[in-house]
């Protein structure tokens, strides 16, 4: 991978995963600084075009994380997000993007340790997968 660290864009639920990330930070859990978080009121609000755009513009991975199924503050938003992620995983190879660059997790508000571990595991996985060179190909 050279000297460059992977960049991960994370679309996270305000009520659960964002709160878990805050808990991880206030608990001073060590985690890599590779994640750029975008706080959403609900993962059900995520538009697939922004996930594709992030990957096409050079993000090495996208993480979508929200409330556990059945615990969504907006009743079924996380289930809508799960369906969208399933469709995205089918579409991404058409853009030349490995579907492993998109990950969806369920992390509750009290699971700061799980958030920190998820970020660590994702960064390690993407380092092993390699950088997303799609942006460089598009410029050429």
GICOR-V212697 format. One record per residue. N is the residue number from 1. PHI is phi as a letter, one per 20 degrees, with the letter a starting at -180 (none if undefined). OMEGA is omega in degrees with one decimal (none if undefined). BURIAL is I if it has 16 or more other C-alpha atoms within 10 Angstrom, else O. Layout:
n = (N	N)
phi = (PHI	PHI)
omega = (OMEGA	OMEGA)
burial = (BURIAL	BURIAL)
//
This chain:
n = (1	2	3	4	5	6	7	8	9	10	11	12	13	14	15	16	17	18	19	20	21	22	23	24	25	26	27	28	29	30	31	32	33	34	35	36	37	38	39	40	41	42	43	44	45	46	47	48	49	50	51	52	53	54	55	56	57	58	59	60	61	62	63	64	65	66	67	68	69	70	71	72	73	74	75	76	77	78	79	80	81	82	83	84	85	86	87	88	89	90	91	92	93	94	95	96	97	98	99	100	101	102	103	104	105	106	107	108	109	110	111	112	113	114	115	116	117	118	119	120	121	122	123	124	125	126	127	128	129	130	131	132	133	134	135	136	137	138	139	140)
phi = (none	m	e	f	e	f	d	c	e	d	e	c	f	f	e	d	f	f	f	f	f	f	f	f	f	f	e	l	f	f	b	f	e	e	e	d	e	d	e	d	f	b	f	f	e	f	e	g	f	f	f	f	f	g	f	f	e	o	f	e	a	c	d	d	b	b	f	f	g	n	d	f	f	d	m	c	f	f	f	f	f	f	f	f	f	g	f	f	f	f	e	g	g	f	e	n	d	f	f	f	e	d	c	c	c	d	c	f	g	e	d	f	f	f	f	g	f	f	f	g	f	f	f	f	f	f	f	f	f	o	f	e	e	f	f	f	f	f	f	f)
omega = (-178.6	-178.5	-174.9	176.2	178.5	175.8	-178.7	175.4	-178.3	172.6	-172.7	177.6	179.0	-170.2	-175.9	-172.6	178.4	178.0	176.9	178.2	177.0	177.7	178.1	179.6	-179.2	175.8	179.5	175.5	-178.7	177.7	-179.1	-178.3	-173.3	-172.4	172.9	-174.0	173.2	-176.3	178.0	175.9	-180.0	177.7	176.2	179.7	-175.1	176.6	-176.3	-178.4	178.7	175.9	179.1	179.8	179.3	-178.7	178.8	-178.6	169.8	174.6	-178.3	177.0	174.2	175.6	173.0	-174.8	-178.2	-178.6	175.8	177.3	-178.7	-178.7	-176.8	178.2	178.6	174.0	-175.5	-179.1	-179.8	177.2	174.4	178.5	179.5	177.6	179.4	178.9	177.9	177.5	178.6	-179.7	175.3	-175.2	-173.3	178.6	177.2	176.7	-177.4	-178.3	177.5	-177.4	177.6	177.3	177.0	-178.5	175.3	178.6	174.6	180.0	-179.4	-175.2	-177.0	-173.7	178.9	178.6	178.4	178.4	-179.8	179.3	178.5	179.7	179.4	-179.0	-179.1	178.5	179.1	179.9	-178.8	175.6	178.8	179.4	-179.3	-179.1	173.9	-177.8	-177.1	-179.3	179.8	179.0	-177.9	179.6	-179.7	none)
burial = (O	O	O	O	I	I	I	I	I	I	I	I	I	I	I	I	I	I	I	I	I	I	I	I	I	O	O	O	O	O	I	O	O	I	I	O	I	O	O	I	I	I	I	I	O	I	O	O	O	O	I	I	O	O	I	I	O	I	I	I	I	I	I	I	I	I	I	I	O	O	O	I	O	O	O	I	I	I	I	O	I	I	O	I	I	O	O	I	I	O	O	I	O	O	O	O	I	O	I	O	I	I	O	I	I	I	I	I	I	I	I	I	I	I	I	I	I	I	I	I	O	I	I	O	O	I	O	O	O	O	I	I	O	I	O	O	O	O	O	O)
//
